[in-house]
Amino acid sequence: MDLSGSDALPRRPLGSTDLLVTPLCIGCASLGSMPETFGYVVPEAQALVTLRMAFRSPINFLDTAASYGDGESERRLGLVLKEFRGVPSGYVLSTKADRNLRTGDFCGDQVRRSVERSLRLLGLDRLQLVFLHDPEHTTFEEAMAPGGPVAVLQRFKEEGVIEHLGVAGGPIDLMIRYVETGAFEAVITHNRLTLLNRTAEPLVDFATPRGVAVLNAAPYGGGILARGPDAFARYAYQNAPPDLLARARGAAEVCRRYDVPLAAAALQFSVRDARIASTIVGVSSPERIAETLALARFPIPEPMWAELDQFATWEGDPERPRQPGSSPG
């Protein structure tokens, strides 16, 4: 997708919903200050300035979750939304319903409490888009059972509290299984559709013809494709194995030969894919919003893409088990 030559960004339907979103989405995980995941603290004042700019930027889509900073991301968003008297016209805000990060409880009542807390922290009486978050922390059968997490979210939708439902998680086979139920209008995959890892391809191919919007989070693999493998040798919030580091260095070398920032290639790999409704990019400061727009518009020669394909793998989950609540996907 060509984003050059204009401050405005195109908007496309979010799957079969009535929501229109830009091909870039601002991820708000780090704005909740999650140093255990990202390695740095984001002070509240910095987060608020960033969010104010986000709601004035050409990017009309923001994504958060109940688990980001255990509510801190939503609380900070709520402070800014109060200034704007709600979600500004033309903008879309999504959040995610989570398990209890302390006990691991992921029952229907917990999901109800999660949604109710999100409403309270955000200062809203309805939510445009809510994802069932990281359902790999329960079983598919328990999630889909009567009175379980999915049933609770569907009840909120029937009551008009939630407009649209999605599912966001890791294991691709599991995400396909949830999409197959027909209960969800959008799906988020993270760290699995990047320059280095294409394991989400079956999910994209399964969801797209069914009208389920695919959102791709963490196009930088958690940072390695933004800062470079020698500066940040981690992928998907874990230390990068030697093979992945070697492939990342190969991709970086190709980008150097073409005089293209590695981060621009990593971001545009996702943005240029017409099957991806929006690419979720985490930001931690106002400068990051401007940098993201610049990277998305950086001219990239077409031949470079074929050279980069050699460094990708289509097999193997990029993540090992993480600490509870650490997934910003």
C-alpha positions, 0 to 999 in steps of 0.5 A, spaced: 500 500 500 502 506 497 502 511 503 506 516 500 505 523 498 499 525 503 498 526 510 492 522 510 492 515 510 487 511 507 481 507 511 479 500 509 473 496 512 475 492 518 473 485 515 465 485 515 464 490 520 462 497 519 468 500 522 473 503 518 481 503 520 487 506 517 493 500 515 496 502 521 494 502 528 497 504 535 499 499 540 498 502 547 502 496 551 508 500 552 504 506 554 501 502 560 509 502 562 511 494 562 518 494 563 518 487 565 516 486 557 519 492 554 525 493 558 523 501 559 519 505 563 514 510 560 512 515 565 505 517 565 506 524 563 509 522 557 504 517 555 498 522 556 502 527 551 503 521 546 496 519 547 493 526 545 498 526 539 495 519 537 488 522 537 490 528 533 494 523 528 492 520 521 492 514 524 485 513 527 486 506 530 488 504 537 489 498 541 490 496 548 488 491 553 486 490 560 492 486 562 497 492 559 500 494 566 494 490 569 489 496 567 494 502 567 494 503 559 487 503 559 487 508 565 491 513 562 487 512 555 481 514 560 484 520 562 485 522 555 479 520 553 476 524 558 479 530 555 476 529 548 469 527 551 470 520 549 473 517 543 474 522 538 469 522 531 472 517 526 477 514 531 476 506 533 479 504 540 479 496 541 481 493 548 482 486 550 478 482 555 483 478 560 484 472 565 486 474 572 493 475 572 494 474 579 490 467 579 490 465 572 482 465 573 479 465 566 472 463 567 466 467 564 465 471 571 472 473 570 471 476 563 465 480 565 469 483 571 475 484 566 470 488 561 467 492 566 473 494 569 475 496 562 469 500 561 470 504 568 478 505 567 476 508 559 470 512 562 466 509 556 459 506 556 460 502 550 466 499 547 467 498 539 471 492 539 473 487 544 478 481 543 478 475 547 485 475 549 491 470 550 485 464 550 491 459 550 491 460 557 485 456 558 482 450 554 478 451 547 472 447 551 472 452 557 472 458 553 466 456 549 462 453 554 455 455 556 457 461 561 464 461 559 468 467 556 466 467 549 458 466 552 459 472 556 462 477 551 457 475 546 452 477 552 455 484 552 454 484 545 447 482 545 446 488 550 450 493 546 455 494 551 460 491 545 459 492 538 464 487 535 468 481 538 475 479 536 480 474 538 487 475 539 493 470 541 499 466 539 498 459 537 496 459 530 492 452 530 488 455 536 486 462 533 484 458 526 479 454 531 476 460 534 475 463 527 472 457 525 466 458 530 464 464 527 463 468 533 469 473 532 469 478 527 477 480 527 483 476 529 490 479 532 496 475 531 503 477 533 510 476 532 508 470 527 507 475 520 514 478 520 520 479 515 523 473 519 517 469 521 511 467 517 507 462 521 501 466 521 500 465 513 495 459 514 491 463 519 491 469 514 488 465 509 483 462 513 480 468 516 480 473 510 475 469 505 470 468 511 470 476 512 474 476 519 479 482 519 486 480 520 490 485 525 498 483 525 501 486 531 509 486 533 511 487 526 518 488 529 518 482 532 518 485 539 524 490 537 529 486 533 527 488 526 526 496 529 533 496 532 537 491 529 540 484 531 546 487 534 543 492 538 537 488 540 538 480 540 531 478 542 525 476 538 518 475 541 520 478 548 525 472 548 533 472 547 533 470 540 536 463 538 543 463 533 539 461 527 534 467 528 540 472 529 543 470 523 537 471 519 536 477 522 543 480 520 542 477 513 535 481 512 539 487 515 545 487 510 540 486 504 537 493 507 543 496 507 545 494 500 539 498 498 539 504 503 533 502 506 532 502 514 531 495 516 525 498 520 521 500 514 522 494 511 519 490 517 513 495 517 512 495 510 512 488 509 506 487 513 502 494 511 503 492 504 499 486 505 492 487 502 490 481 507 492 485 513 486 490 515 491 494 520 498 493 523 499 494 530 505 498 532 507 499 539 509 507 541 512 510 547 513 517 545 510 522 540 516 522 536 515 514 535 508 516 532 511 521 527 517 515 526 512 510 524 509 514 519 515 516 516 517 508 516 511 506 512 512 511 507 519 510 506 520 508 498 522 501 498 525 498 491 520 492 489 526 487 488 528 488 495 522 484 497 524 477 494 531 478 497 528 478 504 524 472 503 530 468 504 530 469 511 523 467 513 521 461 516 514 458 515 515 453 521 515 453 528 512 457 534 517 463 535 515 464 542 517 459 548 512 460 555 512 467 558 510 470 564 503 471 565 501 478 562 507 479 558 504 478 551 502 485 548 499 481 542 
